[in-house]
């Protein structure tokens, strides 16, 4: 074989820079790519209500990169004095109940009154490829173009509480940016979907009539947490079923003791598609806030929530530190092998790992 003969597999130097791109332009592009906004700039822009910087800050909060986390924590601390000035409403319900349609109708109703609405929508993550569609912006076509609204879809990740792991921090950033109403749309996956209750002031449960959902709804503990039940899609042929369901849920709610807030949960029918009863739902929520602020339950609940999130954050940090420890990583693999070979039990293996 002739070694001087050129092969098709020979390595080339690479593609040369096109003549149309000047050295000056290439340098500008490079600088823009490597440019990093300072923490001070982030804080100033968020407080000024800059949506672009708010989105970037939430991305930093959601990142698992340690440098991003460090920067995000500084931004959050600086934004905290400007937060806690909004009302937080959690909206939950089974998939297909019309959460996105309801949020758009309700959000438009609020922005028409001059309110600033932030929607933190959580999309379920695939357990197989860990991906999420994040399609809430496409479902809320009118609200997404509203200058007084901000929609942020986030993947649920491994969180079982119906909300993304960093939703709590995202709320603080949105409040600092001047949003006075925060709507949190949960995944809608069933009985595990209760974590949202620990971060909102008002918990709204959307239900469907005639879907065999009434008894399931009564059985679930989620009914006990609801401050209001809205039977959605009460239009056309389903209007009669919705009225029947309303009576059934009202009976069920009266079986529960009065809430600590002294609020008796209400049941309303609505059609988000036709904007039916959206104004009544808004009026009901306002009555709830007037009552709870008057009897100081509002502040009491916020304080309890802060305590809950303090303990939850400690637990999460301890768990992260445990699994990231190099010694634990090695020992964990050894214990898994011992379990496979029937040399130990899960309890003894866990005890040894924790003793490390």
N, C-alpha and C positions, 0 to 999 in steps of 0.2 A: 504494500500500500504506500502511495506517495504521501509523505508527511507534510510536504509543502502545499499539497492540494487543499483549497479552502473548504471547510465543512459548513453545512447549514446550521450546525449547532454551536458555531463560534459565538463568543460573547461580544456584543457591540458596546460602544461607549455610551449609548443612550440617545434620546431624541434631542436635537439641538433646539435652542430657543428660537421661536418664530421671529422673523425680521420685524413684524408689525408690533411686537412688544419691546418697548424701549427699556433700557437698563433702569431708568428713573421710575417707570411704571411698575416694573417688577419689584423694585425696592419698596414702593408704596404698598403694594399688595402684601408683601412679606411682613411689613410693619403692622398692617391692619390685622393680619392673622395672628400675630404674636401679642397684640395689644391686650392688656388686662386692665379692667376697670378697678380703681382703688376702692377700698371698703368705705371711705368717706364719701366718694362719689355715689356709691350704691345707696347709702343712707340718705343723703341729700335728695337724690332723685326719687326715691320711694316716698319720702315724706311730702315731696312736691306733687305726688300722684302720677309719676311716670310709669305707664303700664309696661313698657319694654324692660325697665330695670326691675319692676316687680316680678315679671316672668323669669328673668335671669336669676333673681334672688331665690325664687322657689325652686329653680333647677339646682342651685347650689345646695339648698336645704335637703333636697331629695338625693343628692349625690352621695355615694359611699366613699369617695376619695377623701382622705384625712385632711388634706390642705383645703379642699372645698368646705368640709365640715367646720374647720377652724374659722374660715372667713364668714361662713353662714352664721355661726354662733355670735360673732362680733356684731354682725348686721342685726340679728334678732335682739340682742341686748340693747342696742342703740334705738331700735324701733319700739321697744316695750313701753316707754312713757307715752307714746302716741297711739297705743293700742287700747283695747278694752272699752271702746266707745261705740260699739255696734251691737245689734241684736243678732244672735246666731240661731238659725233655724235648720234643724235636721229633717230631711225628707227621705223616707224609706218606703219600701213596698216590693212585692215580688216582681221579677222580670216580666215586662209586658203590661204592667199596670198603667203605664203612661207617665213615668216620672219626668222624663225630659220634656215632654209636651206640657206637663203641668208647670214645671219650673220656668219654661219660656213664657207661658201665659201669665204666671204670677210675677215673674221678673219684669215683664213689660208693664204690668199694672203698677208696680212699684216705681219704675223709672219715669213713668208718666206723671208721677207725683213729685218728681225731682229728686228721688232717692238714688243713691249709688249702690248698685248691687254686684256682689262678687259671688260667682258660682264655682264651688269646688266640687267637681264631678269625678267620682271614682269609677274607673272601668275595671272589670274583673281581669286578672292576669291568668294566662293559660298555665295549667300545672305541668304541661308537657314542654312547651318551648319558652315559657316565662314571658311571652309577649302580650301586649294589649292593643286593642284597635284604637282606643282614645278617640271615638267618633262623636262625642257629645257636641262638639262645635258644629258638625254637619247637621245634627238633629235640631239645633237651636238657631236656625238661619236668621231669624229676625233679631233675637237678643244679641247675637254675636256682633252685629253691626251697630248696636246701640252704644253711643259714646259714654253713657252712664253705667255700662255693664262690663264685667270682666269674667270670662269663662276660662277656667283652668282644669282640663282633664288630667288625671293622674292615675297611674297603674296601681292596683291594690297590692301587688307584690305578694308577699307571704302572709299579709295581715288577714286575720280571720274576723275582725270586728266590723267589716263592711266599709271601712275607711282606709285610706292609704296611711302608711306609718308616719308620715310627716304632715298630715292634715292639720294637726294642732299648731305647728309652727307656721304653716301657710296662712292660717286664720289671722295670726298676729301681724304678719306682713301686709295682708289685705286691709286690716283695720288701720295700720299705720299709713297706708296709701290713701286713706280717706273714705273707704267703703263703709257705709253705715248699716248695711244689711248683708249678712253672709248666709248663703244657702248652701248646705252640704248635701249633695246627692250621694246616697250609698249604693253599694254594689247590688243589694237586693238578693241575697243568697239564702235567706232563711233564719234559722234560730240563733246562729252565731253573730247575727248582725245587731249587736247591742252596744258596741263601743262608742258609736256616734252619740249615744245618750249622755256620755260623760264629757262631751265637749260642746254641747249646744244648750240654749236657753229654752227652746221650744221644740218638741219632738212630734212631727206630723207623720202619720201613717196613712199611706194610700192603699185602698182596697178595691177589689173588683166585685161586682154583684153577679150572681148566677154562675160563678166559676167553681162552686164547691169549696169556696174559701172561707165562708163564714165561721164554721165550727173550728177549722184549723186556726183561724185568727183568734178565736176565743180561748183555745187551748194554750196557745203560745204565751210565754211570759212577756212578749213584746207588747201585748195589749196593755199590760200594767204600766208600761213606761210611756205610752202614747198620751200626749196632751190633747190631741184631736185625731179623729179618724175621718178621712175624706173618701167617700165612695166615688171614684172617678168613672168616666165614660158613661155618665147618667144621661144618655141621649138616645133618641130613636126608640127602638124596641126594648132597649135595656133600661129605660127610665122607670118602668114599673118595678123591675127586679131591684133597682137601686133603692127605691122607697121602702121595699120590704126588708132589704138588708139593713137599712138605716134603723128601722124599728128593732131588729134583732140585736144589732150592736149596742143600741141605747140600753136595752134590757141587760145585756152582758156587762156594760160599764157600771151600771148601778149596783152590781153584785160586789164590786171592789170597794174597799174602804176609801174615804175621802183622802185625796193626796195631801202631802205635807204642805203644799203651796196653797191649800184651801180652794183649789181650782177643780171644778167638776168637768172632766173631759167631755168634749162635744163631738157630735157626729153630724157631718154635712154631706150632701150629695153635690157633685160638680161635674162639669164637662169642660175639661181644659181646651179641647178642640174648638168648642163654641163659646169659650170664655163665660160659661154659665156658673154663677155663684163665686167667682174669683174675688169679687169685692166683699162678699160676706165672709170669706175665709180670712181676708186681710183684716176686716173689722173685728173678727173673733180673736185673732192673734194680738191685736192692739189691746183688747180687753184683758187678755191674759197678762200682758206686760204691765198694764196699769195696776192690776191687782197685786202682782208679785213684787213690783217696785214699792208699792204702798206698804205691804206687810213685811218688807225687807227679805223675802225669800229669794229674790233675784240675786242679791249680793251674797247671801248665805250659800246658794248653790254654786256660784262662781268660785268662792273660797274652797268649797269641798272639791270642786273639779281640779283646782290648782294642786291641792294635796294629793289627789288621785294620780295626776300626771307626774308629780314629783316622784312618787313611789314607783310608778310604771317605768319612768326613765331610768331610775336606779336599777331596777330589775333587768331592763334591756341592756344597760351598760355592763352589768355584772356578767350577763350571758355572753355578750360580745367579747369581753375580756377573757372569759374562760375558754371559748372556742378559738380565739386568736393566739393563745399562749402556745409557743413552740413545743414545750414539754407535753402539754395536753394533747396536741395534735399527734405526736408520736405514740403516746400512751393509749390514746383513743383507738388507733389502728390496731395496737396489740390486743386491747380488750375485745375489739370486734372479732379478731381472729380467734381469741379464746372462747368467745360465745359460739362461733361457728364450729369449733372443735369440741364443744360441750364440756369445756374445762372450768367454766364459771357461770354464774347467773347474772342477769342484767342488774340486779340490785347490788350484788357484791362488786361488780365491775364499776358501777356508778359511784359507790362509796370510795373505792380506791382512787378513782379519778378526782373526786371532790377533795380527798385528803391531800392530793398533790398541790 
